[in-house]
Amino acid sequence: MDLIPVSRVELQGRRAAKIEADRQHFIKTTVRSIYNEALRTADTQETTSYKYLVSTRRRPLHSAKTLAGQAVINALPKDTYTSMLFDNATEIIEELRQLFPGCTVKSHFMIQDTKGIWHEESTITEALNPFMTMNCQDVILIDWSVQTPS
């Protein structure tokens, strides 16, 4: 085996380079997975959208950010995969927008009502609020029902 000289500067950058390579791999793998599932959904189901579940949790005591950027009640820690999704959501959504031109691609924070129906947080009125449960989820939505302007 031939040994190759490695400079101080190269050694200093190795960890950061490894972290960035792992991050890029995660984004690529996640985008590919969402892409394939959206295509499978379009091929096999009578629907015009696909929701990729990022996280499901209950709404306990203190406020935190959701994937969609709204402040909500959230106290449960996220696992490593979910944390990576949250940290890289902007890039993942942007890549999906490039792969699905003319479609709506965005993140949603959803809350379940007492009948089991999921509502986007921004659509919940004061009248609906008493019927909302503590169940919530972050999703990435790909909707191909109506063409979005470029």
C-alpha positions in Angstrom: 0.0 0.0 0.0 1.4 3.4 -1.0 1.1 6.1 1.6 0.2 9.6 0.4 1.3 12.7 2.2 -1.5 14.7 3.8 -1.0 18.3 4.8 -2.2 20.0 8.0 -4.8 21.9 6.0 -6.2 18.8 4.4 -6.4 17.0 7.8 -8.3 20.0 9.2 -10.9 19.9 6.4 -11.5 16.1 6.4 -14.2 16.0 9.1 -16.1 18.9 7.6 -15.9 17.3 4.2 -17.1 14.0 5.5 -20.1 15.7 7.3 -21.0 17.6 4.1 -20.7 14.4 2.0 -23.0 12.6 4.4 -25.5 15.4 4.3 -25.5 15.5 0.5 -26.0 11.7 0.4 -28.9 12.0 2.9 -30.6 14.7 0.7 -30.1 12.7 -2.5 -31.5 9.5 -0.9 -34.5 11.2 0.7 -35.4 13.1 -2.5 -35.1 9.8 -4.5 -37.4 8.0 -2.0 -40.0 10.8 -2.0 -39.8 11.0 -5.8 -40.4 7.2 -6.3 -43.3 7.1 -3.8 -45.0 10.1 -5.5 -44.7 8.3 -8.9 -46.0 5.1 -7.4 -48.9 7.0 -5.9 -49.7 8.6 -9.2 -49.6 5.2 -10.9 -51.7 3.2 -8.4 -54.1 5.5 -6.7 -56.9 7.8 -7.7 -55.5 10.9 -6.0 -53.8 14.0 -7.2 -51.3 14.5 -4.3 -48.8 12.6 -2.3 -48.0 13.4 1.4 -44.6 12.4 2.7 -44.8 12.0 6.5 -41.9 13.8 8.1 -42.9 13.4 11.8 -45.9 12.5 13.9 -46.2 13.6 17.5 -48.4 15.0 20.2 -48.6 18.7 21.0 -47.5 19.1 24.6 -46.2 22.0 26.5 -43.8 24.4 24.8 -43.4 26.1 21.5 -41.1 25.0 18.6 -40.8 25.4 14.9 -42.4 23.0 12.5 -41.1 22.0 9.1 -43.4 24.6 7.5 -41.9 27.3 9.8 -44.8 28.0 12.0 -44.4 28.2 15.8 -46.4 25.4 17.5 -46.6 23.5 20.7 -44.0 20.7 20.7 -42.0 19.1 23.4 -41.0 15.7 22.0 -37.4 15.2 20.8 -36.9 14.3 17.2 -35.0 11.2 16.1 -31.8 11.7 14.0 -33.6 11.0 10.7 -36.4 13.6 11.4 -33.8 16.1 12.6 -31.9 15.7 9.3 -35.2 16.2 7.4 -35.9 19.4 9.4 -32.3 20.7 8.9 -32.4 20.1 5.2 -36.0 20.7 4.3 -35.4 23.7 2.2 -33.0 21.9 -0.1 -35.2 18.8 -0.3 -38.2 20.8 -1.2 -36.3 22.8 -3.8 -35.0 19.6 -5.4 -38.5 18.2 -5.5 -39.8 21.4 -7.1 -37.3 20.9 -9.9 -38.3 17.2 -10.3 -42.0 18.0 -10.4 -42.3 21.2 -12.4 -45.8 22.8 -12.4 -46.8 20.9 -9.2 -47.2 22.4 -5.8 -44.4 21.2 -3.5 -44.5 22.5 0.0 -44.4 21.6 3.7 -47.5 21.5 5.8 -48.1 21.2 9.6 -51.3 19.3 10.1 -53.5 18.7 13.2 -56.0 15.9 13.6 -59.6 16.6 14.7 -61.7 14.4 16.9 -63.2 12.7 13.8 -59.7 11.6 12.6 -59.6 14.2 9.7 -56.3 16.0 9.2 -56.3 19.8 8.8 -53.5 22.1 7.7 -52.8 24.4 10.7 -53.4 27.6 8.8 -57.0 26.5 8.0 -58.1 25.9 11.6 -60.5 28.5 12.8 -61.5 29.4 16.3 -64.7 27.5 15.8 -62.8 24.3 14.9 -60.2 24.7 17.6 -62.2 22.9 20.4 -62.4 19.8 18.1 -58.7 19.5 17.4 -56.8 16.7 19.1 -53.2 16.8 20.3 -52.1 14.7 17.3 -50.0 16.6 14.8 -47.7 15.8 11.9 -45.3 17.5 9.5 -45.6 16.5 5.8 -44.1 17.4 2.5 -46.9 17.7 0.0 -46.6 17.1 -3.7 -49.9 18.2 -5.4 -50.4 17.7 -9.2 -54.1 18.7 -9.3 -53.6 22.2 -10.6 -50.6 23.7 -12.4 -48.7 26.2 -10.3 -47.2 29.3 -12.0 -43.5 29.1 -12.5 
